[in-house]
């Protein structure tokens, strides 16, 4: 079979067994994946090409099980404007999604205990301003002048078999500083003086603190209790392991 024959050869999805359209193939390390199956993978998963068919099947099983967690999810806190961080404080879980229909979107539901860290990445962008000269040409100022804009990106590092980070932008629109009065670089504005900048900065720090505290509490709650040590009861002299009330198992007196 020639090159063109191989190009137009029908391919079969190694996961569902369905026929793959001409432009619908997604290569795996040891097979092919159709567009439909690929669409069911986690949106935070980015290692498809080096994944085996078996690994993809395992993830799809997890994604199917995840639907139960989505159905049981009850949002008590929400952060973000376009993409949102939704938190279920009672179940100690969270998800990140822009979807309105959570059941259909099936966003990954993660436990607080899976969080390994939170980073705040403030992206600064500067754009050179120009003006129209007498000849109708757009020219630069001397010295050059700029407008500045900022975006707040939240990076949640997680312990998951399928992805390491969950990232989203906190603000829908960039925070613009001096949009109508561009300034030289030497006079770049202090973004912390901008009310919108401070608002997003405070929200980002609140998210970081909340998830760090939630992670700590969840891990402490799941940690096995330390075994009780034997002590000598001062009332009866017996070597005893105190009960749940801190009393001697022999005489019933308090173990001081």
N, C-alpha and C positions, 0 to 999 in steps of 0.2 A: 504493500500500500504506500503510495507516494505521500509527500508532505501535505498536499491539499486534501487527500483522502483521510489522513489522520486528523486534519483540522475539522472536517465536517463529520467525523465519525461520531455516532451517537454515544453519549456517556450516561452511565447509570450512577445514581447517588449511592454511595457506599453505606449510608445510614438508613434511608427509608426505602431504597430500591427503586425509586421513581426515575423516570427518564429526565435528563437535564437538557434544557434548551441550549441553543447555540451560544448565547452569551451569559448563561446562568451558572456556569461551573465555578465552584470555589475549591481550589486545590488544597488537599491535606497532605500530610507527610507520606501516607501510604494509601491514598484513595481520593475520591471526589465527593463533593458536598453540594447539594442543590441549594438554590436561593431560599426556598421555603425553610429548610432545616437550619440554614445559616441565620435566618431572621429570628429563630427561637433562642439563639445563644445570648449570653449576657452582653449588654451594650458596653460593658467595661472590659470585656475579653478581647485581647488583641494578638493572641499567639496562635491563630488558626493554622497558618501554613506549616508550622512545626509540630502540630498536634496530630496524633494518630486517630484512626477511625474509632478505636475503642475509647480514647479519651473524650472525643466529641460525644459519643453515646453516653458516657458517664455524666458529662455536663448537661446534656439534654434531660437525663433522668432527674438531675438536681433541679433543673429549671421547671420541670413538671411538678416536682414536690414543692417548689417555691410558691406555686399558685395557692396552696393551702395557707401559707404564711401571709400572702397578700390579702386573702379573703378574711383572715383573722386580725389584720392590722387595724389599729384604731389611732388615728392621728391626734396627738395632744399638743404638739408644738410644730410650727412650720417656719422655715427660713428660706429666703430667696424670692426672686420676682418672676423669672422665667422658668429656669430649672429650680426645683425646690428640694430642700432637705426636710423630710417628714420624719417626725419622731413619735414613737409610741412609748411613753414613759412607763406605763404599767407593765408592758411586755418586755421592756428594756431592749427595744429594737429600733432600727431606722432604715430609711430608704432614700435614694436620690433619683428624682424623675421630673420630667416636664409634662407627663401624661395627665390628662383629666380622668380618663377611664383606667383606673389602676388594674382592674381585673384583666382587661384586654392587653395592657402593656406588660404586665407581669414584671415589675421592677424587682431587682434583687433585694431581699429583706435580710439585713445583717444584724447580728447581736452586738450590743455594746462591748462585750468581751472580745470581739474580733478586732476592735480598733487598736492599732499599734502606735498611732500618732496623728497629729493634725498640723498641716502647714498652711500658712497664709501667704499667697503669692500676689503681690500688687504689681500689676503690669503697667508701666508708664509708657506712653506714646507721645512723641512730639512731632508736630507738623509745621513745616516752615510756611510762614505767611508771605504773601506777595501782594503787590498792588499794580494797578494799571497806569503806565506812564502816558505821557502826552501823545505817543504814537500808537496807543491802544495795545501795547505789549504788556504781558504779565512779567514783572521783574521783582527781584529780591530787595529787601531792605538792606541798608548798610549801617551798622552790622546786621546780620540776619536776625529775624524775629520769629518766634514760635508760639504756637498754642499747645497746651498740654491736656492730655486726657488719661484717666486711670480706670483700670478694671481690677476687681477683687476676685481672685480665684481661690477656692477652698480645695485643698488636697487632703483627703482622708486616707491615710495608709491603713490597710486592713490585712488580716490573716485569712486568706481564702485560697482554695485550690485553683481558682480560675482567674483571679486578677489580684493585683497588689495595691491598687489605688482606685479611689472613687473621687472624681474631680467634677466641680461645677463652678460656674461663675455666679457670684452673689448678686450682682447688679445687672439689670436688663440693658440699660443704656450706660455708656461710659460717663464718668464724672469729668466734665470739662471745666478747666480752670483758665480764666482770661480768654474765653472764646471770642470776645468782641474787641479785645485790646491786647494783641500779641506783644510779647516782650522779648528783649534780648536774652540769650542763654545766661548771661552774667546776672540777670535779674529774674531768674526763674522763680516762680511763686512757691510758697510753702504750702503744700497740699493740706496740711493739718489745720490750716486756717479756714478751709472750705467746709461748710456745714454738711454737705452731702458726703464729702470724703470722710469726715469724722463719724458720721452715722454708719457708713458701711464698715469703717474700721472697728467701731465698737461692736457691731453685730458679728463681724468675723472673729473677734476676740471672745465674744460670748459663746459662739459655736465651739471654738477651740477649748475653752474652759469647761463647757458643759460635757463634751464628749470625753475629755480627759477624766473628769470626775466620774462620769457614768461608767467608763471603762474600769476605773479603779474599784468602784463599788461592786460591779458585776463580777470581777475577778475575785474579790474578797469573799463574796457570797458563795461562789462556786468552789472555793478552796476547802479542802478537807480540814475538819477541826483537829487541833492538836490533841494527841492522846493524853488522858489524865495520868498524872504521876502518883505513885503510891506515897503516902505520908503517914507519920505516926500520930495517932489521935492522943491528944494531951489529957483527955478525960478517962479513957479506958486503957491506953497504952498499946492498942492493937495497930498493926500496920494495915492501912485501909486505903481504898481508892474512893474519894468522896463522890457521893451521888450528885444528881443534877441540882440539888439544893445546897450542896457543899457540906453535907453531913456524913458522919461516920457510918459505914455500912453495918457495924456491929452494935454500937450503943445508941446510935441515932443522934448523938450530940454534934454540935457544930464543930467543924475542923478549922481551927484558927491558923 
